[in-house]
Amino acid sequence: MKIWRIIGLWIGILFLAYQPLSAKDQDFLKIDSKFLYTRAWVLKSDQKSSIIVLIGMIHMGEPEYYDAVANILNDCHSVYYEGINIDAESSATKSLSIQQIHRSTSISMEGIDLFRLQEAQATDAKAIGLVAQSNAFVPKSNWRRADMSYKEFSSLLKEYYRGKISLDKNSDDGEDYEIKTMDPDSKTTRSNIKQVRRHLAKKLYSESQELINNPKNAKLYELLIQKRNTVALGIISSETTNQQIIGMMYGAAHMTDFLQKLNKDWGYRVINTRWIPAWSLQ
């Protein structure tokens, strides 16, 4: 099996000389005049033979975006992805992605409705010509959700916010994220969609930076990102062998902490990186 072919022919032998993890290595979103991009990294350790393919995701994108991600992950021995594991005792029956939680908690700490968030995301994505991640991927037999359980996450929320938030409670407060659906053939509609995409891309970028870099958000960042990443890496460590190509697909805001943990605790270094166009902004 040719490793370089397996991970998309974008790792080169020349990158095997390790470099320290720089701030630039950790950038996870990028916007230019054409696209909003997320980023993928390939990491390797000088003490382990396994390779990690780490992909930062946003949870709505072009069909081609998901095709590109799927091609990268195609021949990984195992793929781990995020999503709160819903248990039978909760009133909710669907998983909730990290970006949905980010959006809710940054608006209101009064409650998260799993159903409404997931359905609203799919509706919003469709309105601007995108696809929700939950509708784009069907987990394969070698895919494994590696995240907290509903119970664990709900307990942490109550601990941090003194019982003011519950995953089973609906909230009618906060910003309206519905995007008005218009005639798809209208020139005005196409222009509006372009503007909406640009606005959302900039907002996504600024809010993710705010979550990570603003000291006021340190507790929220610890809960939404750092603690969940620790759980994910514990699951991955317990299940993988030293002879694997490990795929990891998590929300883009997870990437900085994942890269730091993989570098410091696991001894992995970035050997290559690639920006993946997620939305067209033209």
One Martini backbone bead per residue (centre of mass of N, CA, C, O) as a GRO file, in nm:
protein
  282
    1MET     BB    1   0.094   0.038   0.025
    2LYS     BB    2   0.067   0.377  -0.071
    3ILE     BB    3   0.076   0.643   0.121
    4TRP     BB    4   0.079   0.882  -0.082
    5ARG     BB    5  -0.178   0.792  -0.227
    6ILE     BB    6  -0.381   0.767   0.008
    7ILE     BB    7  -0.335   1.094   0.085
    8GLY     BB    8  -0.345   1.234  -0.223
    9LEU     BB    9  -0.045   1.316  -0.318
   10TRP     BB   10   0.042   1.552  -0.071
   11ILE     BB   11   0.292   1.401   0.013
   12GLY     BB   12   0.638   1.460   0.077
   13ILE     BB   13   0.954   1.369   0.141
   14LEU     BB   14   1.065   1.662   0.202
   15PHE     BB   15   0.870   1.686   0.473
   16LEU     BB   16   1.029   1.496   0.694
   17ALA     BB   17   1.136   1.750   0.806
   18TYR     BB   18   1.108   1.882   1.098
   19GLN     BB   19   0.896   2.134   1.245
   20PRO     BB   20   0.800   2.362   1.429
   21LEU     BB   21   0.516   2.480   1.581
   22SER     BB   22   0.346   2.729   1.439
   23ALA     BB   23   0.114   2.968   1.405
   24LYS     BB   24   0.070   2.915   1.101
   25ASP     BB   25   0.006   2.606   1.132
   26GLN     BB   26  -0.281   2.685   1.301
   27ASP     BB   27  -0.437   2.774   1.085
   28PHE     BB   28  -0.802   2.709   0.988
   29LEU     BB   29  -0.884   2.977   0.834
   30LYS     BB   30  -0.980   3.115   0.502
   31ILE     BB   31  -0.997   3.429   0.311
   32ASP     BB   32  -1.092   3.521  -0.014
   33SER     BB   33  -1.225   3.619  -0.318
   34LYS     BB   34  -1.329   3.304  -0.367
   35PHE     BB   35  -1.287   3.167  -0.068
   36LEU     BB   36  -1.359   2.935   0.179
   37TYR     BB   37  -1.133   2.780   0.409
   38THR     BB   38  -0.994   2.485   0.502
   39ARG     BB   39  -0.784   2.250   0.692
   40ALA     BB   40  -0.506   2.027   0.638
   41TRP     BB   41  -0.311   1.768   0.803
   42VAL     BB   42   0.014   1.618   0.835
   43LEU     BB   43   0.132   1.373   1.073
   44LYS     BB   44   0.450   1.291   1.241
   45SER     BB   45   0.659   1.055   1.402
   46ASP     BB   46   0.983   0.946   1.519
   47GLN     BB   47   0.837   0.697   1.707
   48LYS     BB   48   0.611   0.654   1.489
   49SER     BB   49   0.434   0.502   1.207
   50SER     BB   50   0.204   0.674   1.227
   51ILE     BB   51  -0.053   0.864   1.062
   52ILE     BB   52  -0.197   1.193   1.062
   53VAL     BB   53  -0.521   1.312   0.951
   54LEU     BB   54  -0.615   1.652   0.977
   55ILE     BB   55  -0.956   1.790   0.972
   56GLY     BB   56  -1.104   2.089   0.920
   57MET     BB   57  -1.442   2.190   0.981
   58ILE     BB   58  -1.736   2.275   0.821
   59HIS     BB   59  -2.106   2.222   0.835
   60MET     BB   60  -2.095   2.373   0.549
   61GLY     BB   61  -2.099   2.300   0.185
   62GLU     BB   62  -1.976   2.199  -0.086
   63PRO     BB   63  -1.975   1.910  -0.254
   64GLU     BB   64  -1.665   1.933  -0.325
   65TYR     BB   65  -1.568   1.944  -0.036
   66TYR     BB   66  -1.658   1.657   0.050
   67ASP     BB   67  -1.501   1.512  -0.170
   68ALA     BB   68  -1.219   1.599  -0.076
   69VAL     BB   69  -1.236   1.477   0.205
   70ALA     BB   70  -1.301   1.185   0.119
   71ASN     BB   71  -1.036   1.142  -0.044
   72ILE     BB   72  -0.845   1.171   0.197
   73LEU     BB   73  -1.000   0.937   0.378
   74ASN     BB   74  -1.048   0.675   0.211
   75ASP     BB   75  -0.761   0.501   0.319
   76CYS     BB   76  -0.806   0.498   0.599
   77HIS     BB   77  -0.816   0.288   0.861
   78SER     BB   78  -0.921   0.537   1.040
   79VAL     BB   79  -1.211   0.737   1.152
   80TYR     BB   80  -1.257   1.043   1.332
   81TYR     BB   81  -1.546   1.203   1.489
   82GLU     BB   82  -1.777   1.429   1.570
   83GLY     BB   83  -2.024   1.403   1.837
   84ILE     BB   84  -2.261   1.386   2.041
   85ASN     BB   85  -2.351   1.124   2.246
   86ILE     BB   86  -2.655   0.985   2.242
   87ASP     BB   87  -2.863   0.882   2.488
   88ALA     BB   88  -3.147   0.711   2.602
   89GLU     BB   89  -3.216   0.928   2.844
   90SER     BB   90  -3.264   1.133   2.646
   91SER     BB   91  -3.469   1.343   2.443
   92ALA     BB   92  -3.257   1.307   2.242
   93THR     BB   93  -3.160   1.153   1.897
   94LYS     BB   94  -2.919   1.345   1.813
   95SER     BB   95  -2.646   1.475   1.699
   96LEU     BB   96  -2.400   1.731   1.790
   97SER     BB   97  -2.224   1.974   1.668
   98ILE     BB   98  -1.990   2.207   1.745
   99GLN     BB   99  -2.096   2.448   1.578
  100GLN     BB  100  -2.377   2.448   1.703
  101ILE     BB  101  -2.282   2.505   1.990
  102HIS     BB  102  -2.137   2.765   1.943
  103ARG     BB  103  -2.380   2.924   1.841
  104SER     BB  104  -2.559   2.896   2.094
  105THR     BB  105  -2.369   2.984   2.335
  106SER     BB  106  -2.305   3.273   2.213
  107ILE     BB  107  -2.611   3.367   2.252
  108SER     BB  108  -2.726   3.139   2.466
  109MET     BB  109  -2.754   2.992   2.806
  110GLU     BB  110  -3.061   2.853   2.810
  111GLY     BB  111  -3.036   2.658   2.543
  112ILE     BB  112  -3.058   2.336   2.357
  113ASP     BB  113  -3.180   2.235   2.036
  114LEU     BB  114  -3.107   1.977   1.845
  115PHE     BB  115  -3.316   1.973   1.623
  116ARG     BB  116  -3.326   2.272   1.538
  117LEU     BB  117  -3.028   2.305   1.464
  118GLN     BB  118  -3.003   2.086   1.244
  119GLU     BB  119  -3.236   2.187   1.065
  120ALA     BB  120  -3.136   2.481   1.028
  121GLN     BB  121  -2.872   2.413   0.891
  122ALA     BB  122  -2.993   2.276   0.640
  123THR     BB  123  -3.165   2.518   0.552
  124ASP     BB  124  -2.941   2.731   0.528
  125ALA     BB  125  -2.767   2.583   0.326
  126LYS     BB  126  -2.977   2.560   0.096
  127ALA     BB  127  -3.035   2.870   0.060
  128ILE     BB  128  -2.699   2.896  -0.028
  129GLY     BB  129  -2.604   2.627  -0.188
  130LEU     BB  130  -2.562   2.414   0.038
  131VAL     BB  131  -2.428   2.154   0.257
  132ALA     BB  132  -2.477   1.953   0.507
  133GLN     BB  133  -2.282   1.734   0.670
  134SER     BB  134  -2.514   1.537   0.763
  135ASN     BB  135  -2.585   1.500   0.433
  136ALA     BB  136  -2.288   1.411   0.311
  137PHE     BB  137  -2.239   1.183   0.532
  138VAL     BB  138  -2.167   0.832   0.559
  139PRO     BB  139  -2.067   0.627   0.773
  140LYS     BB  140  -1.830   0.401   0.792
  141SER     BB  141  -1.697   0.114   0.922
  142ASN     BB  142  -1.419   0.297   1.001
  143TRP     BB  143  -1.601   0.481   1.163
  144ARG     BB  144  -1.573   0.707   1.461
  145ARG     BB  145  -1.707   0.835   1.732
  146ALA     BB  146  -1.521   1.103   1.917
  147ASP     BB  147  -1.682   1.176   2.218
  148MET     BB  148  -1.896   1.285   2.413
  149SER     BB  149  -2.151   1.246   2.602
  150TYR     BB  150  -2.441   1.374   2.685
  151LYS     BB  151  -2.400   1.352   2.989
  152GLU     BB  152  -2.121   1.482   3.010
  153PHE     BB  153  -2.190   1.753   2.875
  154SER     BB  154  -2.427   1.838   3.050
  155SER     BB  155  -2.267   1.837   3.316
  156LEU     BB  156  -2.066   2.059   3.234
  157LEU     BB  157  -2.265   2.282   3.184
  158LYS     BB  158  -2.374   2.290   3.475
  159GLU     BB  159  -2.103   2.349   3.608
  160TYR     BB  160  -2.039   2.621   3.452
  161TYR     BB  161  -2.369   2.737   3.458
  162ARG     BB  162  -2.544   2.661   3.708
  163GLY     BB  163  -2.803   2.530   3.547
  164LYS     BB  164  -2.879   2.735   3.292
  165ILE     BB  165  -2.823   2.475   3.118
  166SER     BB  166  -2.987   2.260   2.869
  167LEU     BB  167  -3.023   2.013   2.624
  168ASP     BB  168  -3.356   1.992   2.680
  169LYS     BB  169  -3.384   2.299   2.626
  170ASN     BB  170  -3.555   2.551   2.503
  171SER     BB  171  -3.486   2.839   2.284
  172ASP     BB  172  -3.609   3.177   2.190
  173ASP     BB  173  -3.346   3.305   2.194
  174GLY     BB  174  -3.179   3.503   1.980
  175GLU     BB  175  -3.064   3.470   1.682
  176ASP     BB  176  -3.167   3.471   1.352
  177TYR     BB  177  -3.074   3.203   1.112
  178GLU     BB  178  -3.264   3.253   0.897
  179ILE     BB  179  -3.290   3.217   0.543
  180LYS     BB  180  -3.423   3.353   0.287
  181THR     BB  181  -3.625   3.221   0.040
  182MET     BB  182  -3.576   3.237  -0.305
  183ASP     BB  183  -3.557   3.272  -0.624
  184PRO     BB  184  -3.307   3.091  -0.785
  185ASP     BB  185  -3.327   3.264  -1.077
  186SER     BB  186  -3.252   3.519  -0.951
  187LYS     BB  187  -3.029   3.774  -0.957
  188THR     BB  188  -3.078   3.873  -0.672
  189THR     BB  189  -3.037   3.606  -0.532
  190ARG     BB  190  -2.742   3.557  -0.617
  191SER     BB  191  -2.637   3.814  -0.484
  192ASN     BB  192  -2.735   3.753  -0.196
  193ILE     BB  193  -2.582   3.489  -0.155
  194LYS     BB  194  -2.304   3.609  -0.175
  195GLN     BB  195  -2.336   3.802   0.068
  196VAL     BB  196  -2.406   3.591   0.280
  197ARG     BB  197  -2.151   3.423   0.257
  198ARG     BB  198  -1.956   3.648   0.335
  199HIS     BB  199  -2.075   3.710   0.608
  200LEU     BB  200  -2.049   3.422   0.732
  201ALA     BB  201  -1.747   3.386   0.693
  202LYS     BB  202  -1.659   3.627   0.870
  203LYS     BB  203  -1.809   3.535   1.124
  204LEU     BB  204  -1.677   3.263   1.160
  205TYR     BB  205  -1.394   3.369   1.192
  206SER     BB  206  -1.434   3.573   1.430
  207GLU     BB  207  -1.568   3.373   1.637
  208SER     BB  208  -1.335   3.168   1.650
  209GLN     BB  209  -1.121   3.370   1.748
  210GLU     BB  210  -1.273   3.457   2.002
  211LEU     BB  211  -1.286   3.183   2.143
  212ILE     BB  212  -0.966   3.140   2.153
  213ASN     BB  213  -0.844   3.452   2.234
  214ASN     BB  214  -1.049   3.526   2.451
  215PRO     BB  215  -1.032   3.524   2.791
  216LYS     BB  216  -1.349   3.525   2.840
  217ASN     BB  217  -1.354   3.222   2.681
  218ALA     BB  218  -1.195   3.002   2.841
  219LYS     BB  219  -1.419   2.816   2.953
  220LEU     BB  220  -1.561   2.757   2.686
  221TYR     BB  221  -1.312   2.639   2.545
  222GLU     BB  222  -1.264   2.410   2.742
  223LEU     BB  223  -1.537   2.273   2.691
  224LEU     BB  224  -1.572   2.266   2.367
  225ILE     BB  225  -1.263   2.170   2.319
  226GLN     BB  226  -1.048   2.051   2.523
  227LYS     BB  227  -1.215   1.824   2.659
  228ARG     BB  228  -1.304   1.685   2.394
  229ASN     BB  229  -1.023   1.629   2.284
  230THR     BB  230  -0.933   1.445   2.512
  231VAL     BB  231  -1.143   1.230   2.461
  232ALA     BB  232  -1.072   1.168   2.168
  233LEU     BB  233  -0.772   1.085   2.217
  234GLY     BB  234  -0.837   0.851   2.406
  235ILE     BB  235  -0.988   0.680   2.200
  236ILE     BB  236  -0.771   0.667   1.981
  237SER     BB  237  -0.543   0.543   2.157
  238SER     BB  238  -0.713   0.274   2.234
  239GLU     BB  239  -0.764   0.179   1.907
  240THR     BB  240  -0.484   0.218   1.793
  241THR     BB  241  -0.207   0.165   1.601
  242ASN     BB  242   0.130   0.187   1.470
  243GLN     BB  243   0.003   0.097   1.157
  244GLN     BB  244  -0.151   0.378   1.087
  245ILE     BB  245  -0.405   0.567   0.927
  246ILE     BB  246  -0.532   0.862   1.075
  247GLY     BB  247  -0.845   1.001   1.088
  248MET     BB  248  -0.949   1.354   1.149
  249MET     BB  249  -1.289   1.500   1.200
  250TYR     BB  250  -1.321   1.842   1.281
  251GLY     BB  251  -1.375   2.127   1.387
  252ALA     BB  252  -1.186   2.400   1.327
  253ALA     BB  253  -1.162   2.500   1.636
  254HIS     BB  254  -0.995   2.234   1.722
  255MET     BB  255  -0.705   2.254   1.592
  256THR     BB  256  -0.514   2.400   1.784
  257ASP     BB  257  -0.537   2.193   2.017
  258PHE     BB  258  -0.464   1.941   1.862
  259LEU     BB  259  -0.183   2.028   1.767
  260GLN     BB  260  -0.066   2.071   2.051
  261LYS     BB  261  -0.115   1.784   2.163
  262LEU     BB  262   0.028   1.621   1.937
  263ASN     BB  263   0.300   1.759   1.986
  264LYS     BB  264   0.344   1.740   2.303
  265ASP     BB  265   0.213   1.441   2.376
  266TRP     BB  266   0.283   1.267   2.087
  267GLY     BB  267   0.517   1.380   1.884
  268TYR     BB  268   0.397   1.553   1.654
  269ARG     BB  269   0.441   1.664   1.309
  270VAL     BB  270   0.429   1.875   1.055
  271ILE     BB  271   0.455   1.779   0.692
  272ASN     BB  272   0.167   1.885   0.590
  273THR     BB  273  -0.051   2.107   0.391
  274ARG     BB  274  -0.408   2.202   0.321
  275TRP     BB  275  -0.630   2.384   0.132
  276ILE     BB  276  -0.997   2.384   0.141
  277PRO     BB  277  -1.260   2.448  -0.044
  278ALA     BB  278  -1.592   2.529   0.075
  279TRP     BB  279  -1.665   2.819  -0.044
  280SER     BB  280  -1.807   3.015  -0.266
  281LEU     BB  281  -1.770   3.392  -0.325
  282GLN     BB  282  -1.870   3.445  -0.647
   0.00000   0.00000   0.00000
